[in-house]
Amino acid sequence: MHFTHPIDHNKFVLITKSAEMKAYIQNSSREAFFEIFWLMKSTGVDDKGNFLPESSVYLIPPLRSTTLHFSGGGTGLIAFRREYLEEDDKEYALDVFNLFQMQAENLWLPLSTSTSSMLGHVVRLMEYEYTHQKGTYLALKALLKVFLLHLIRIHQNAFLDQSLDQKRIYEIKKLLDRYFNKERKVHFYAEKVGLSPKRLNQILLKNIKKTMTQLVHDRLVLEAKRKIVSSDLTIKEIAYTLNFTDHSYFGRFFKKQTGLSPQAYKASEARENRINKVDNIEPTKGIEATKENFE
């Protein structure tokens, strides 16, 4: 029996495994895709140093090469080519283009617990269709549209629906991106948002289960990892660029946060990249996603 509308894995990608994610990120063919990175139980940083917090999505449009580094498990990817939009109405396509901010900076959207759960159900249906031997392009396209429409709604209503605490956390995220390299004291960030250090930590612990100090440390570690992997700087030079006056202290700080010394982390990443690097790979083939990653 001839099966119609098969899924073309060169036009749609679903990834949840870290090794496959790294292979995809390193591949030049990804520039043809609209990309949605979902940080479920992880954090990240892009090549401009922007911090990507847990429970958020990060959207990258086609032809905008962006290097990403993730820390922790639980990062997913949905990537699709423009063909998944062309047959739909123009208003929807325009909303998607606005969502991906084709002429501006890449978009970061925070997700509430309930939104993450709801989108997780949609992704699990995508996963089933994507991995099923008789999965169809039409069903996958419909599920993608549901997912995108929810993101469009979140984007359009972001500031209307946010609580005061959520707005403060969003402001803290922006402040952290700007000042983390120089300002590491809780009172600096508390003062910027008009709160006492104690109240700021209460809000952060209630909403994202981390203190301000933990957020600063996470941001420093992510930036350190990015520089260790992506730059030619020595460990000593990286320590100084991150305003550690003593590179030995930086090494102890990094090991306390990650379990590895900077040198060991660099060696580990180099080994993994050698294993995962395949010339002219089609990263969309043979990808298996696990249901647990989206729960």
C-alpha positions as MATLAB code, in Angstrom:
seq = 'MHFTHPIDHNKFVLITKSAEMKAYIQNSSREAFFEIFWLMKSTGVDDKGNFLPESSVYLIPPLRSTTLHFSGGGTGLIAFRREYLEEDDKEYALDVFNLFQMQAENLWLPLSTSTSSMLGHVVRLMEYEYTHQKGTYLALKALLKVFLLHLIRIHQNAFLDQSLDQKRIYEIKKLLDRYFNKERKVHFYAEKVGLSPKRLNQILLKNIKKTMTQLVHDRLVLEAKRKIVSSDLTIKEIAYTLNFTDHSYFGRFFKKQTGLSPQAYKASEARENRINKVDNIEPTKGIEATKENFE';
ca = [
       0.000    0.000    0.000;
       1.433    3.361   -1.017;
       1.693    5.769    1.915;
       1.084    9.450    1.185;
       2.516   12.594    2.749;
       5.619   11.018    4.367;
       7.753   13.163    6.660;
      10.861   14.623    5.034;
      13.538   14.602    7.730;
      15.480   17.211    5.797;
      12.664   19.698    6.457;
      11.692   18.964   10.050;
      13.900   18.051   13.020;
      13.015   16.928   16.536;
      15.921   16.392   18.962;
      16.140   15.720   22.695;
      19.490   13.942   23.128;
      22.520   16.057   24.008;
      24.937   14.301   21.630;
      22.552   14.754   18.704;
      22.012   18.376   19.742;
      25.735   19.114   19.582;
      26.038   17.485   16.158;
      23.105   19.548   14.906;
      24.432   22.849   16.306;
      27.792   22.290   14.606;
      26.219   21.598   11.217;
      26.043   24.381    8.634;
      22.777   23.065    7.153;
      20.878   24.276   10.241;
      20.881   27.830    8.837;
      17.974   26.822    6.593;
      15.738   26.144    9.607;
      13.500   28.081   11.945;
      14.725   26.824   15.344;
      12.977   26.520   18.694;
      15.273   25.486   21.549;
      13.336   24.459   24.637;
      15.323   24.632   27.891;
      13.250   22.324   30.057;
      15.738   21.372   32.761;
      18.822   23.222   31.601;
      20.311   26.673   31.119;
      22.267   28.065   28.212;
      24.201   30.941   26.715;
      24.412   32.134   23.113;
      27.415   33.460   21.207;
      26.589   37.032   22.270;
      26.744   36.084   25.912;
      22.978   36.212   26.487;
      21.881   33.969   29.335;
      19.059   31.500   28.623;
      17.292   30.422   31.825;
      15.535   27.168   32.624;
      11.874   26.763   31.603;
      12.107   28.958   28.528;
      12.255   28.796   24.743;
      14.798   30.478   22.491;
      13.865   31.150   18.875;
      16.319   31.584   15.999;
      15.208   32.409   12.422;
      16.869   31.035    9.266;
      20.198   32.450    8.069;
      21.168   33.696   11.516;
      24.065   31.567   12.655;
      24.012   31.327   16.453;
      26.299   29.158   18.560;
      24.712   27.853   21.744;
      26.073   26.155   24.848;
      23.858   24.308   27.310;
      24.418   23.214   30.896;
      22.381   20.410   32.402;
      20.061   17.891   30.805;
      16.682   18.513   29.283;
      17.146   20.695   26.206;
      14.906   19.974   23.225;
      14.826   21.261   19.664;
      12.072   21.724   17.112;
      13.402   22.955   13.758;
      11.525   23.342   10.492;
      11.962   24.811    7.037;
       9.810   27.520    5.498;
       7.761   24.953    3.584;
       5.910   24.254    6.829;
       4.426   27.768    6.601;
       3.910   28.513    2.900;
       0.553   26.828    2.479;
      -1.025   28.539    5.481;
      -2.803   31.873    5.560;
      -0.669   34.986    5.302;
      -1.730   36.368    8.688;
      -0.493   33.245   10.476;
       2.785   33.272    8.516;
       3.308   36.938    9.390;
       2.691   36.198   13.058;
       5.327   33.454   12.896;
       7.831   35.785   11.231;
       7.157   38.381   13.934;
       7.570   35.701   16.587;
      11.004   34.836   15.222;
      11.848   38.540   14.944;
      13.339   38.189   11.488;
      14.928   41.663   11.565;
      15.804   41.880   15.261;
      17.437   39.937   18.070;
      16.650   36.294   18.742;
      13.622   35.953   21.001;
      13.636   34.444   24.476;
      10.297   33.535   26.076;
       9.804   32.337   29.669;
       7.322   29.504   30.185;
       5.148   28.970   33.227;
       4.783   25.485   34.703;
       1.283   25.097   33.261;
       2.376   26.297   29.795;
       5.363   23.941   29.807;
       3.080   21.044   30.705;
       0.582   21.921   27.985;
       3.262   22.339   25.309;
       4.803   19.077   26.481;
       1.622   17.254   25.480;
       1.836   18.773   21.992;
       5.496   17.795   21.668;
       4.780   14.211   22.683;
       2.231   13.996   19.872;
       4.854   15.433   17.525;
       7.340   12.870   18.780;
       4.939   10.014   18.103;
       4.247   11.253   14.579;
       7.913   11.988   13.912;
       9.188    8.557   14.934;
       6.262    6.479   13.643;
       7.047    4.583   10.438;
       3.803    5.879    8.939;
       4.038    9.379   10.357;
       2.660   12.063    8.060;
       3.802   15.539    7.075;
       0.242   16.862    7.361;
      -0.217   15.726   10.965;
       3.207   17.035   11.969;
       2.520   20.378   10.301;
      -0.808   20.690   12.145;
       0.846   19.942   15.502;
       3.595   22.449   14.763;
       0.949   25.074   14.052;
      -0.691   24.403   17.430;
       2.700   24.756   19.135;
       3.541   27.997   17.295;
       0.129   29.539   17.942;
       0.626   29.005   21.662;
       4.038   30.719   21.479;
       2.506   33.589   19.487;
      -0.137   34.017   22.187;
       2.529   33.997   24.914;
       4.577   36.562   23.012;
       1.661   38.900   22.374;
       0.365   38.751   25.935;
       3.738   38.551   27.713;
       3.560   41.801   29.617;
      -0.221   41.824   30.006;
      -0.278   38.415   31.653;
       2.889   38.631   33.698;
       2.639   39.068   37.427;
       4.755   41.710   39.110;
       7.142   38.980   40.280;
       7.528   37.643   36.717;
       8.283   41.124   35.415;
      10.909   41.561   38.093;
      12.498   38.211   37.192;
      12.540   39.231   33.538;
      14.225   42.504   34.511;
      16.748   40.615   36.651;
      17.564   38.420   33.651;
      18.331   41.488   31.552;
      20.396   43.049   34.337;
      22.318   39.810   34.801;
      23.235   39.698   31.106;
      24.513   43.258   31.336;
      26.336   43.267   34.667;
      27.232   39.693   35.689;
      30.881   40.171   34.749;
      31.299   43.119   37.127;
      28.511   42.984   39.709;
      28.121   39.827   41.791;
      26.527   41.113   44.981;
      22.831   40.538   45.648;
      22.266   44.095   46.866;
      23.268   45.557   43.473;
      20.496   43.680   41.634;
      18.007   44.180   44.452;
      18.542   47.921   44.340;
      18.086   47.997   40.563;
      14.587   46.482   40.857;
      13.630   48.363   44.010;
      13.726   45.471   46.478;
      15.676   44.456   49.534;
      18.158   41.573   49.004;
      16.014   39.369   51.262;
      12.825   40.083   49.292;
      14.566   39.532   45.961;
      15.807   36.116   47.056;
      12.324   35.224   48.338;
      10.815   36.022   44.923;
      13.504   34.068   43.055;
      13.255   31.022   45.323;
       9.476   30.993   45.035;
       9.425   31.221   41.237;
      12.614   29.595   39.930;
      14.012   27.813   43.012;
      17.324   29.707   42.935;
      18.876   32.607   44.825;
      20.432   35.651   43.176;
      23.897   34.375   44.032;
      23.122   31.052   42.343;
      21.948   32.886   39.222;
      25.154   34.924   39.100;
      27.242   31.776   39.546;
      25.276   29.957   36.824;
      25.818   32.873   34.470;
      29.550   33.013   35.184;
      29.946   29.279   34.636;
      28.073   29.388   31.338;
      30.207   32.266   30.101;
      33.344   30.477   31.247;
      32.282   27.318   29.395;
      31.578   29.309   26.259;
      35.012   30.925   26.348;
      36.794   27.676   27.182;
      35.222   25.890   24.218;
      34.901   28.682   21.652;
      37.913   30.973   22.184;
      41.682   30.681   21.940;
      42.175   32.279   25.344;
      44.146   30.462   28.012;
      42.427   29.515   31.270;
      44.334   32.329   32.996;
      43.163   34.849   30.380;
      39.565   33.625   30.687;
      39.730   34.088   34.451;
      40.835   37.686   34.019;
      38.210   38.478   31.374;
      35.617   37.280   33.898;
      37.141   39.588   36.538;
      38.692   36.879   38.678;
      41.897   38.506   39.933;
      43.300   35.100   40.888;
      43.112   32.416   38.201;
      43.626   29.722   40.843;
      40.480   30.900   42.593;
      38.656   30.819   39.246;
      39.748   27.189   38.831;
      38.429   26.282   42.278;
      35.175   28.164   41.625;
      34.658   26.420   38.273;
      35.348   22.966   39.730;
      32.994   23.567   42.655;
      30.195   24.494   40.240;
      30.792   21.824   37.564;
      32.772   19.011   39.186;
      35.600   19.517   36.663;
      38.575   21.805   36.495;
      38.597   24.214   33.511;
      41.359   22.153   31.905;
      39.447   18.899   32.394;
      36.270   20.459   31.009;
      38.122   21.694   27.908;
      39.612   18.252   27.320;
      36.246   16.563   27.840;
      34.515   18.855   25.344;
      37.300   18.354   22.798;
      36.950   14.554   23.071;
      33.181   14.694   22.713;
      33.358   17.023   19.725;
      35.758   14.666   17.977;
      33.339   11.800   18.545;
      30.257   13.731   17.429;
      31.776   15.598   14.495;
      30.847   13.996   11.184;
      31.527   15.719    7.882;
      28.476   16.441    5.712;
      26.166   14.876    8.259;
      22.424   15.055    7.883;
      21.579   15.492   11.557;
      17.893   14.936   10.940;
      18.236   11.232   10.124;
      17.785    8.472   12.626;
      16.890   10.758   15.515;
      15.137    9.078   18.406;
      13.389   11.215   21.005;
      12.397    9.947   24.426;
       9.070   10.766   26.007;
      10.674   11.342   29.383;
      12.649   14.336   28.088;
       9.420   16.242   27.495;
       7.764   15.482   30.813;
];
